[in-house]
Amino acid sequence: MNATTIQDKTSTLGGSRAGMSSVDLPRLAAALVIWALLLSAPFWLPLVGGYTVLGTRVLIFALVTLGLNLLLGFTGGLSFGHAAYFGLGAYGTGLMLKFVTASTPLAILVGVLVGGLAATLLGPITVRRKGIYFAMITIAIGQMFYFIAVRWNSLTGGEDGLTGFARTNVHFGGWTLDLHNPTNFYYFTLFFFAIGCFVVWMVLRSPLGHTFVAIRENPKRLRFLGLPIGVYIWIAFAISGFVAALAGSLYALLNNFTSPEDMNWILSGDFVIICVLGGMRTFWGPLVGSVIYVVVQDYLSSITVNWMSFIGAIFVLSVLFFPWGLLGFFQGRFKK
Amino acid sequence: MELLLFNIFNGLIIGIFYALMALGLSLILGLNGIINFSHGGFLALGGYIAYSLSPVIGFWGALIVSPFIVGLLGLVVERILIRPLYSRDPLFSLLLTFGLAMIMEDLIRTFWGANGLPFNVPAALSHPLSQTYFFVTGYRVFLVVLALLAIGSLFALLRYTRIGVRIRAGNADLETVSALGINIYRLRAINFGVGILFAGLAGVLAAGRLGLTPTMGASLIMPSFVAIIVGGVGSLLGSLLGGIIIGVAAGIVTTYYPAASDVVIYVIMAVVLVVRPRGLLGQEGLLE
């Protein structure tokens, strides 16, 4: 395998390789700035007209799209159904808190397992097809969960959504974390976002991650090399499913509510456009896209009833003029 | 027994809508290589335009004129928005039509209101045709006949006209068709217009049967995807068959276990994908 070209590609996308003599300074600086901004967000958000919950929502959307981007941007799998795993995580957590346990960590664990395992089990069906066919199948399978959530009234509350649960405080030995405080919940979410970032980053710099990028770039060649492409896409699908379920679980805790809209294909489309807006081939693209998307949607829905048209226009315009997203656009600028 | 018959008949009619929509989607998917998410938007637009036209030119006029207006609109959309994307990753056309669908739904809501509107069909069509089987109204029979006529003429068009032959040839190998001196941009534009025309027709027919709501297209598009997957990508006959199968299956399940009627079509799809991944009549390796 022509390893160097593949590694060159990922090092411009994911992060520099460990053990290399030169550290990619601009990239390191960017990461430090991003983390500093995220850690201090509750302090500066009110100053720029935001509020803490908005920051938490950005983090949750960034987490799910970070996972999705591993499949979409790095492996080249066009999934349009990730809201299903997001929603399964949300319902798993909500139902656990409502009926089984009062423990938030346990509810999160169950939510992540429900959504992640669903993605893992359904992966083999979807990865048998490629390209737009793959996209259609992921949408349709995702929509199946949506209709189950709508129709299974007695369990899920149907179209009105699942209510009657609330996040509880977390206890570590003698110390209690008060999650009802929005700022504390922001940091709670940030902690999971950091885990998600770490996992995706580790995957991307591992041989597995290089294989993902290679599959995106030249699947035929890898098949000739004897690699079971379907299995690798399945792994990417499963990882992104687990990450999406974690984000969904946090989303249910944030709102103390979840509805079938959290697993609708419209939301899946939103996830994809977030990746595209920020830059599909970049590590931080999903975070940038989430900031744009969440802030714009929050602002638009407060000033106009026609916010859907504006969001739709963002889709159309970004596809026509910014296909490689904001970060991709700037990277292209700097390279030239 | 009567209830079962009623639900099967209902399912058949819903299946016809799925099939009309799936055929248009399938045409566009084949030659233009695009999953047209905005298909549902065009369908709804067809219904709403017919609603606004029918006081002026009557039901029959609206039935004919509205699909063509929508088809022309489709041509404009294809020329301005879709054409630049042919050479790019399919992801982008997917996102573009997705955004377009949102805009169309929102505009419909702005112009015609968020609440459902009734679309009246001529009195001559709304009588039950049979005393025993109350559900066989003239409109439903008319709907089935008209849809079958439209589908029949589409197949005839593809089979016997020069443009139809070119469309089918383009499905098989667009590059060769282009090399033979055929303007494939015009061909794809025409193909897109025909697909949208079918969406518009389905919209007018659906308006008379299901009423008008801004989300009517969005709720029909997902089963149409399922119909295409079940029938097999690349086969128009498959899309027709898939639409009718899932419609009737949903109808039968409604009789015995109504809560599962939405889910059953996805179960059918999952089974087909496991047993026969290319779909009932699909070709292997298409669009991959």
HADDOCK unambig.tbl for C-alpha pairs under 7 A between the chains (distance, minus, plus):
assign (segid A and resid 78 and name CA) (segid B and resid 91 and name CA) 6.86 0.50 0.50
assign (segid A and resid 125 and name CA) (segid B and resid 273 and name CA) 6.68 0.50 0.50
assign (segid A and resid 125 and name CA) (segid B and resid 274 and name CA) 6.41 0.50 0.50
assign (segid A and resid 130 and name CA) (segid B and resid 288 and name CA) 5.02 0.50 0.50
assign (segid A and resid 131 and name CA) (segid B and resid 287 and name CA) 6.88 0.50 0.50
assign (segid A and resid 131 and name CA) (segid B and resid 288 and name CA) 5.30 0.50 0.50
assign (segid A and resid 132 and name CA) (segid B and resid 90 and name CA) 6.65 0.50 0.50
assign (segid A and resid 132 and name CA) (segid B and resid 287 and name CA) 6.96 0.50 0.50
assign (segid A and resid 133 and name CA) (segid B and resid 287 and name CA) 6.77 0.50 0.50
assign (segid A and resid 136 and name CA) (segid B and resid 225 and name CA) 6.88 0.50 0.50
assign (segid A and resid 140 and name CA) (segid B and resid 222 and name CA) 6.82 0.50 0.50
assign (segid A and resid 140 and name CA) (segid B and resid 226 and name CA) 6.51 0.50 0.50
assign (segid A and resid 141 and name CA) (segid B and resid 266 and name CA) 6.83 0.50 0.50
assign (segid A and resid 144 and name CA) (segid B and resid 263 and name CA) 5.91 0.50 0.50
assign (segid A and resid 144 and name CA) (segid B and resid 266 and name CA) 5.73 0.50 0.50
assign (segid A and resid 147 and name CA) (segid B and resid 262 and name CA) 6.26 0.50 0.50
assign (segid A and resid 147 and name CA) (segid B and resid 263 and name CA) 6.04 0.50 0.50
assign (segid A and resid 148 and name CA) (segid B and resid 263 and name CA) 6.52 0.50 0.50
assign (segid A and resid 151 and name CA) (segid B and resid 259 and name CA) 5.75 0.50 0.50
assign (segid A and resid 306 and name CA) (segid B and resid 106 and name CA) 6.47 0.50 0.50
assign (segid A and resid 308 and name CA) (segid B and resid 102 and name CA) 6.09 0.50 0.50
assign (segid A and resid 308 and name CA) (segid B and resid 103 and name CA) 6.40 0.50 0.50
assign (segid A and resid 308 and name CA) (segid B and resid 106 and name CA) 6.06 0.50 0.50
assign (segid A and resid 309 and name CA) (segid B and resid 102 and name CA) 6.18 0.50 0.50
assign (segid A and resid 309 and name CA) (segid B and resid 103 and name CA) 4.24 0.50 0.50
assign (segid A and resid 309 and name CA) (segid B and resid 106 and name CA) 5.80 0.50 0.50
assign (segid A and resid 312 and name CA) (segid B and resid 99 and name CA) 3.85 0.50 0.50
assign (segid A and resid 312 and name CA) (segid B and resid 100 and name CA) 5.95 0.50 0.50
assign (segid A and resid 312 and name CA) (segid B and resid 102 and name CA) 5.27 0.50 0.50
assign (segid A and resid 312 and name CA) (segid B and resid 103 and name CA) 5.28 0.50 0.50
assign (segid A and resid 313 and name CA) (segid B and resid 99 and name CA) 6.34 0.50 0.50
assign (segid A and resid 315 and name CA) (segid B and resid 95 and name CA) 6.32 0.50 0.50
assign (segid A and resid 315 and name CA) (segid B and resid 96 and name CA) 5.91 0.50 0.50
assign (segid A and resid 315 and name CA) (segid B and resid 99 and name CA) 4.93 0.50 0.50
assign (segid A and resid 316 and name CA) (segid B and resid 96 and name CA) 4.79 0.50 0.50
assign (segid A and resid 316 and name CA) (segid B and resid 99 and name CA) 5.73 0.50 0.50
assign (segid A and resid 316 and name CA) (segid B and resid 100 and name CA) 6.89 0.50 0.50
assign (segid A and resid 319 and name CA) (segid B and resid 92 and name CA) 5.79 0.50 0.50
assign (segid A and resid 319 and name CA) (segid B and resid 96 and name CA) 6.27 0.50 0.50
